[in-house]
């Protein structure tokens, strides 16, 4: 799978050092970071980078379809998903972690891959599952033992 940097190059995006740093952060990210989390990490290498630069870069990536802005909020802030392709998300009610939920085939989910539903044009699908992640379940079962 191509990383975000390669896909941005293919789209003719000028890759400034700041954009590269944000793309590298997202490529390595195992979670769904907020703007503040991205900014805090990158500011160590680029102390003069503004939050506005992070926002504008994420907006560009979002417009190009490289990332998604999730409606799920972490501590009241929007978070971003660097994983392309159709998938859903589970929000753990215990630890707050957001996990990608993959379907082996979009047809296994009745709303994914649809261009229209009930005569309406579908532009984007975001479904959120709420529950308890496997790590928290494991911790709970260890406490009971």
VOBA-1610 file (N, C-alpha, C; in pm, whole numbers, padded with zeros to 5 digits, always signed):
BEGIN
Unk+00084-00118+00000Unk+00000+00000+00000Unk+00090+00125+00000Unk+00053+00220-00082Unk+00130+00344-00090Unk+00105+00428+00035Unk+00209+00499+00076Unk+00190+00586+00192Unk+00139+00723+00147Unk+00104+00804+00245Unk+00044+00934+00218Unk+00138+01022+00134Unk+00268+01018+00162Unk+00363+01102+00089Unk+00361+01069-00060Unk+00364+00940-00093Unk+00360+00899-00234Unk+00231+00945-00301Unk+00120+00930-00231Unk-00010+00968-00289Unk-00019+01120-00306Unk+00039+01197-00213Unk+00039+01343-00227Unk+00122+01385-00349Unk+00239+01321-00367Unk+00323+01349-00484Unk+00246+01322-00613Unk+00174+01210-00616Unk+00096+01174-00734Unk-00012+01279-00764Unk-00059+01347-00660Unk-00161+01451-00676Unk-00100+01588-00704Unk+00033+01594-00719Unk+00099+01719-00754Unk+00113+01818-00639Unk+00104+01769-00516Unk+00115+01855-00398Unk+00261+01891-00374Unk+00289+02018-00350Unk+00423+02062-00312Unk+00449+02014-00170Unk+00554+01936-00154Unk+00582+01877-00023Unk+00685+01961+00051Unk+00636+02054+00131Unk+00722+02135+00217Unk+00771+02046+00331Unk+00877+02086+00402Unk+00922+02006+00516Unk+00811+01984+00620Unk+00727+02086+00640Unk+00619+02073+00738Unk+00515+01972+00690Unk+00477+01978+00564Unk+00382+01881+00510Unk+00438+01740+00517Unk+00567+01728+00487Unk+00633+01596+00496Unk+00626+01544+00639Unk+00655+01631+00735Unk+00653+01590+00876Unk+00513+01544+00918Unk+00411+01616+00874Unk+00273+01579+00908Unk+00238+01446+00842Unk+00274+01430+00715Unk+00246+01305+00644Unk+00320+01188+00709Unk+00446+01208+00747Unk+00522+01102+00814Unk+00458+01065+00947Unk+00414+01165+01022Unk+00346+01139+01149Unk+00222+01052+01125Unk+00142+01090+01026Unk+00020+01014+00997Unk+00051+00874+00947Unk+00157+00858+00866Unk+00196+00725+00818Unk+00231+00632+00934Unk+00294+00687+01037Unk+00337+00606+01152Unk+00230+00592+01258Unk+00126+00674+01249Unk+00024+00679+01353Unk-00056+00549+01359Unk-00070+00497+01479Unk-00149+00377+01501Unk-00285+00413+01559Unk-00309+00543+01575Unk-00436+00585+01633Unk-00498+00691+01543Unk-00589+00765+01596Unk-00661+00868+01521Unk-00635+01001+01591Unk-00525+01067+01556Unk-00479+01184+01632Unk-00564+01309+01610Unk-00558+01398+01708Unk-00618+01531+01697Unk-00513+01626+01640Unk-00556+01744+01601Unk-00464+01847+01552Unk-00359+01877+01659Unk-00404+01891+01784Unk-00310+01922+01893Unk-00206+01813+01913Unk-00247+01687+01902Unk-00151+01576+01917Unk-00048+01579+01804Unk-00092+01605+01683Unk-00001+01613+01569Unk+00094+01732+01587Unk+00039+01847+01621Unk+00119+01969+01638Unk+00223+01951+01748Unk+00182+01896+01861Unk+00275+01878+01974Unk+00393+01790+01935Unk+00366+01682+01863Unk+00473+01591+01822Unk+00568+01657+01722Unk+00513+01722+01622Unk+00595+01779+01515Unk+00668+01905+01560Unk+00613+01976+01657Unk+00674+02100+01703Unk+00812+02076+01765Unk+00840+01955+01807Unk+00974+01925+01859Unk+01080+01945+01751Unk+01047+01906+01627Unk+01142+01922+01516Unk+01128+02056+01446Unk+01007+02108+01446Unk+00979+02236+01380Unk+00914+02330+01481Unk+00994+02390+01570Unk+00938+02471+01678Unk+00855+02590+01632Unk+00877+02638+01511Unk+00801+02754+01463Unk+00673+02714+01389Unk+00649+02584+01374Unk+00528+02542+01303Unk+00404+02581+01382Unk+00309+02642+01313Unk+00186+02687+01379Unk+00078+02579+01370Unk-00020+02591+01458Unk-00136+02503+01454Unk-00210+02524+01322Unk-00209+02647+01271Unk-00276+02678+01144Unk-00216+02597+01029Unk-00084+02576+01031Unk-00019+02495+00928Unk-00068+02352+00934Unk-00083+02299+01055Unk-00134+02163+01070Unk-00276+02155+01016Unk-00360+02251+01056Unk-00499+02253+01007Unk-00505+02259+00855Unk-00429+02350+00795Unk-00436+02368+00649Unk-00385+02244+00576Unk-00281+02181+00630Unk-00228+02060+00568Unk-00329+01946+00578Unk-00390+01931+00695Unk-00492+01826+00712Unk-00612+01852+00621Unk-00650+01977+00606Unk-00762+02012+00518Unk-00729+01975+00374Unk-00607+02003+00330Unk-00563+01967+00195Unk-00568+01815+00177Unk-00515+01742+00274Unk-00515+01595+00267Unk-00657+01541+00265Unk-00744+01604+00341Unk-00885+01563+00346Unk-00951+01587+00210Unk-00928+01703+00150Unk-00985+01735+00018Unk-00938+01638-00089Unk-00814+01589-00076Unk-00759+01494-00173Unk-00802+01350-00143Unk-00873+01329-00033Unk-00919+01196+00002Unk-00814+01108+00067Unk-00707+01169+00117Unk-00598+01092+00179Unk-00625+01060+00325Unk-00705+01141+00391Unk-00741+01119+00531Unk-00889+01151+00547Unk-00945+01108+00660Unk-01083+01142+00695Unk-01082+01220+00826Unk-01170+01317+00836Unk-01194+01381+00965Unk-01311+01306+01026Unk-01291+01254+01145Unk-01395+01175+01210Unk-01487+01262+01293Unk-01612+01226+01294Unk-01709+01297+01378Unk-01694+01257+01524Unk-01631+01142+01548Unk-01601+01102+01685Unk-01505+01206+01740Unk-01525+01246+01860Unk-01438+01349+01918Unk-01360+01291+02035Unk-01233+01328+02042Unk-01147+01291+02154Unk-01134+01414+02241Unk-01182+01404+02361Unk-01175+01517+02453Unk-01228+01645+02388Unk-01337+01632+02311Unk-01401+01747+02250Unk-01336+01798+02122Unk-01236+01727+02071Unk-01164+01774+01952Unk-01178+01672+01839Unk-01184+01723+01717Unk-01192+01635+01600Unk-01064+01553+01590Unk-01077+01433+01537Unk-00958+01351+01514Unk-00957+01307+01367Unk-00842+01260+01325Unk-00820+01232+01184Unk-00775+01089+01164Unk-00825+01029+01057Unk-00796+00889+01026Unk-00708+00882+00902Unk-00584+00837+00918Unk-00494+00827+00803Unk-00513+00699+00722Unk-00608+00613+00761Unk-00628+00487+00691Unk-00728+00506+00578Unk-00682+00493+00453Unk-00776+00509+00342Unk-00865+00385+00326Unk-00967+00399+00250Unk-01054+00285+00221Unk-01174+00278+00313Unk-01268+00196+00273Unk-01393+00182+00347Unk-01372+00100+00474Unk-01405+00159+00586Unk-01402+00088+00713Unk-01481+00170+00815Unk-01512+00107+00926Unk-01584+00174+01034Unk-01491+00190+01154Unk-01545+00244+01262Unk-01464+00269+01382Unk-01538+00225+01507Unk-01462+00174+01602Unk-01516+00141+01734Unk-01451+00234+01835Unk-01533+00298+01916Unk-01484+00384+02023Unk-01498+00307+02154Unk-01385+00282+02220Unk-01388+00210+02348Unk-01439+00304+02457Unk-01543+00260+02526Unk-01603+00341+02632Unk-01516+00343+02758Unk-01420+00253+02768Unk-01332+00249+02886Unk-01210+00340+02868Unk-01134+00318+02762Unk-01006+00390+02745Unk-01014+00503+02643Unk-01121+00509+02564Unk-01136+00615+02465Unk-01064+00591+02334Unk-00997+00478+02321Unk-00925+00447+02199Unk-01024+00430+02083Unk-00983+00474+01964Unk-01063+00456+01844Unk-00994+00350+01759Unk-01067+00244+01726Unk-01010+00133+01650Unk-01076+00124+01513Unk-00996+00091+01411Unk-01050+00067+01278Unk-01117-00070+01277Unk-01235-00077+01218Unk-01307-00203+01201Unk-01317-00229+01052Unk-01246-00331+01007Unk-01244-00365+00865Unk-01352-00469+00836Unk-01407-00461+00718Unk-01499-00562+00669Unk-01427-00637+00559Unk-01441-00771+00557Unk-01372-00847+00453Unk-01425-00811+00314Unk-01548-00765+00308Unk-01606-00721+00181Unk-01715-00619+00210Unk-01717-00506+00137Unk-01818-00403+00165Unk-01961-00454+00162Unk-01987-00560+00086Unk-02125-00612+00079Unk-02170-00671+00212Unk-02076-00698+00303Unk-02113-00749+00436Unk-02171-00641+00524Unk-02162-00517+00482Unk-02223-00405+00553Unk-02323-00342+00458Unk-02450-00336+00497Unk-02553-00293+00403Unk-02541-00149+00352Unk-02467-00062+00420Unk-02458+00077+00374Unk-02328+00110+00303Unk-02228+00025+00316Unk-02099+00056+00255Unk-02100+00026+00106Unk-02037+00112+00030Unk-02025+00092-00113Unk-02149+00134-00190Unk-02246+00192-00124Unk-02369+00236-00192Unk-02348+00377-00248Unk-02392+00397-00371Unk-02385+00531-00430Unk-02509+00612-00397Unk-02620+00541-00372Unk-02742+00612-00333Unk-02825+00522-00242Unk-02899+00586-00154Unk-02990+00516-00063Unk-03117+00599-00057Unk-03230+00533-00079Unk-03361+00600-00076Unk-03365+00725-00164Unk-03301+00718-00279Unk-03303+00829-00373Unk-03207+00941-00341Unk-03125+00925-00238Unk-03027+01027-00198Unk-02888+00985-00242Unk-02808+01080-00287Unk-02670+01052-00325Unk-02585+01039-00199Unk-02513+00929-00188Unk-02424+00906-00074Unk-02285+00955-00112Unk-02231+01047-00034Unk-02097+01099-00061Unk-01993+01041+00034Unk-02036+01004+00152Unk-01942+00954+00252Unk-02020+00871+00353Unk-01956+00766+00403Unk-02018+00683+00507Unk-01925+00680+00626Unk-01977+00714+00742Unk-01902+00699+00867Unk-01996+00633+00967Unk-01961+00514+01008Unk-02041+00445+01109Unk-01953+00423+01231Unk-02009+00446+01347Unk-01933+00433+01470Unk-01997+00329+01560Unk-01914+00239+01607Unk-01957+00138+01703Unk-01902+00180+01838Unk-01978+00160+01941Unk-01934+00193+02076Unk-01933+00065+02157Unk-01826+00044+02232Unk-01816-00077+02311Unk-01689-00075+02394Unk-01635-00193+02419Unk-01514-00206+02499Unk-01411-00282+02415Unk-01292-00225+02403Unk-01188-00286+02320Unk-01133-00413+02386Unk-01062-00493+02307Unk-01010-00620+02356Unk-00910-00602+02470Unk-00831-00495+02465Unk-00734-00470+02573Unk-00805-00443+02705Unk-00909-00361+02702Unk-00984-00331+02825Unk-01059-00454+02875Unk-01112-00534+02783Unk-01179-00658+02823Unk-01081-00752+02892Unk-00961-00759+02838Unk-00857-00845+02898Unk-00824-00796+03039Unk-00807-00665+03056Unk-00778-00610+03189Unk-00890-00640+03287Unk-01015-00628+03241Unk-01130-00657+03327Unk-01131-00802+03372Unk-01101-00893+03278Unk-01103-01036+03314Unk-00987-01071+03407Unk-00873-01003+03392Unk-00759-01027+03482Unk-00791-00980+03623Unk-00866-00871+03637Unk-00905-00821+03769Unk-00997-00919+03840Unk-01082-00988+03763Unk-01179-01081+03820Unk-01113-01209+03868Unk-00997-01241+03812Unk-00929-01368+03847Unk-00862-01362+03980
//
